[in-house]
Amino acid sequence: MTQQKTTPIQPPVVQDLPAEPEPAFGWTEYAERMNGRVAMIAFLALLLLEAVTHQDLFTWLGLR
């Protein structure tokens, strides 16, 4: 019977995540990222509204 040499399993090295930038005034990377996220959520909400009501946004708002 041969013995196998076992090596202990090392946990993965956890690297520090970059800090989230502080909100600031103007066109900053943080502001653009937040605007993009809000735009994606609004677009998805609009698609869901049209799918549920079978009407487009202008009809739903009473503009047609």
C-alpha positions as CSV (number, residue, x, y, z in Angstrom):
1,M,0.0,0.0,0.0
2,T,1.5,3.3,-1.0
3,Q,0.8,6.4,0.9
4,Q,-0.2,9.6,-1.0
5,K,1.2,12.9,0.2
6,T,-1.6,15.3,0.8
7,T,-1.3,19.0,0.8
8,P,-3.6,21.2,2.8
9,I,-6.1,23.1,0.8
10,Q,-5.4,26.8,0.9
11,P,-8.4,29.2,1.0
12,P,-8.5,31.7,-1.9
13,V,-6.8,35.0,-1.4
14,V,-9.5,37.7,-0.9
15,Q,-8.5,41.0,-2.4
16,D,-10.0,44.2,-1.2
17,L,-12.7,45.6,-3.4
18,P,-12.2,49.1,-4.7
19,A,-14.1,51.7,-2.6
20,E,-17.3,53.0,-4.1
21,P,-16.7,56.7,-5.1
22,E,-18.4,59.3,-3.1
23,P,-21.3,61.2,-4.7
24,A,-20.1,64.5,-6.1
25,F,-21.6,67.3,-8.2
26,G,-21.3,67.3,-11.9
27,W,-20.6,64.6,-14.5
28,T,-18.6,62.1,-12.5
29,E,-18.2,58.4,-13.1
30,Y,-20.4,57.7,-10.1
31,A,-23.2,60.0,-11.5
32,E,-23.0,58.4,-14.9
33,R,-23.2,54.9,-13.4
34,M,-26.2,55.8,-11.3
35,N,-28.0,57.5,-14.3
36,G,-27.4,54.4,-16.4
37,R,-28.8,52.1,-13.7
38,V,-31.9,54.3,-13.4
39,A,-32.4,54.4,-17.1
40,M,-32.2,50.6,-17.4
41,I,-34.8,50.2,-14.6
42,A,-37.1,52.7,-16.2
43,F,-36.8,51.0,-19.6
44,L,-37.6,47.6,-18.1
45,A,-40.6,49.2,-16.2
46,L,-41.8,50.7,-19.5
47,L,-41.6,47.3,-21.3
48,L,-43.5,45.6,-18.4
49,L,-46.2,48.3,-18.5
50,E,-46.7,47.7,-22.2
51,A,-46.7,43.9,-21.8
52,V,-49.3,44.0,-19.0
53,T,-51.7,46.7,-20.3
54,H,-51.2,46.1,-24.1
55,Q,-51.0,49.8,-24.5
56,D,-48.0,52.0,-25.3
57,L,-46.8,54.8,-22.9
58,F,-48.6,57.6,-24.8
59,T,-51.9,55.8,-24.7
60,W,-51.4,55.0,-21.0
61,L,-50.7,58.6,-20.2
62,G,-53.8,59.7,-22.2
63,L,-51.9,61.6,-24.9
64,R,-53.4,59.6,-27.8
